[in-house]
């Protein structure tokens, strides 16, 4: 907590002196019964562009059931990645071509620009 911090908020860079850092802590709820306090850490402004698509990508994983926390029968025994992917997606086979076409037919990003990103 000896370092100053800077981060983006409402389209502006906010700078926090090290002496003021602890006073900026905010509750960060992870799940019921698990709350942390979060505060800015160092210079995070450079991550704005790099992580700009993270939430959209995570939403696609959720819609595709990759982040479903329900128990999956497929994982009750050792399984290959392609067979697990087939089961999660409900694909007709675990061939690369079939998995790719199944994924491509699923929910996409919120805009054509996000969908086209590598």
N, C-alpha and C positions, 0 to 999 in steps of 0.2 A: 504494500500500500504506500510505497514511497514514490511511485511513478505517477506522473500526471496522466490523464486520459483524454481522448477525444473520440467522439462518435457522432453519427448522424441522427438527428431528430427533427421531424417535420421539415425535411429538405434543407436543413442547416447543420453545419458542423458545430457541435457543442464541445467546449474545452473545459476540463475540470482540473483544477490545481490539486496536487497530491494531498495537501492539507485538508481539502474539501471532499476527498473521494468517499470516505466512509459515510458522510452525510447524504450521499446520492443513492444509497442502497434502497432497493425496492423489493417487495415480495415477488417471488417467482414460483407460481404453483405448478408443480409437475403432475401431481395426481392427488386425489383426496388423501389426506394424511401425510403428504410429502411436499412441504413448501420450503423453499430456500430463499435467501436474500441474494440479489444480484446487484452488481455495481460495475461501472465501466472499467475496462482493463487495458491500459496502454493505448496505442493508436490503432483503433479498429476501422478507421475510415477507408483504408485501402481494401477492405473486404466487400465494400458495397457492390462493385461490379462483379467480383468473383462469385459471390453468393447470391446474386440477384435472382437467380432462377431456382434456388434451393426449395422454397416452399411449394412452387408449382410442381417441381419434380417429386417432392414428397407426396403431394396430392395425387399424382398419377400412381405412385406406388400403393397408396391407400385404396384408390378406386380399383386397382388391379388385384387387390387382396394380398399383396406382398407384405404389408405391415399389419395384417390381421392378427390380433393376439389370441384368437380362439385356437384351441388345440386342433392340430391337423393330424389325421390318422397316418398320412404319408410319412410323418416324422417319428413314428413309433418304432421304426427299424432303420438301419443304415440305408441311405438312398443317394443316388447320384443327383447332381444339381439339375440336370436336364429332366429327370423324372419328377423331381420335386416341383420344378417350374411347370411341367405339364399338369400336375395335379392341382397346383394353386390356380392356374389359369383356366383349368377345365379344357385344355387343348385336346385335340383328337389323337395326337401322337407327340413323341418327344424329339422328332427330327428338328434340326436347326431351322429348316425352311418353315415347318409348321409352327414352331414356337414364335419365330419372327412375324409370321403373318397374323397369328393370334394376338400378339402384343400390339402390332400395328392397327388392328381392328378395335382395340380397346380405347377407353377414354384418353384423350390427349390433353395437351396443355390448354391454357385459357385463351391463347391467341396463336395465329399462324407463325408469328415471329418466335415465340417461345418453342413451338413445336419443331421449328426448323433448326434450332440450335444444336450443335454437335454434342 
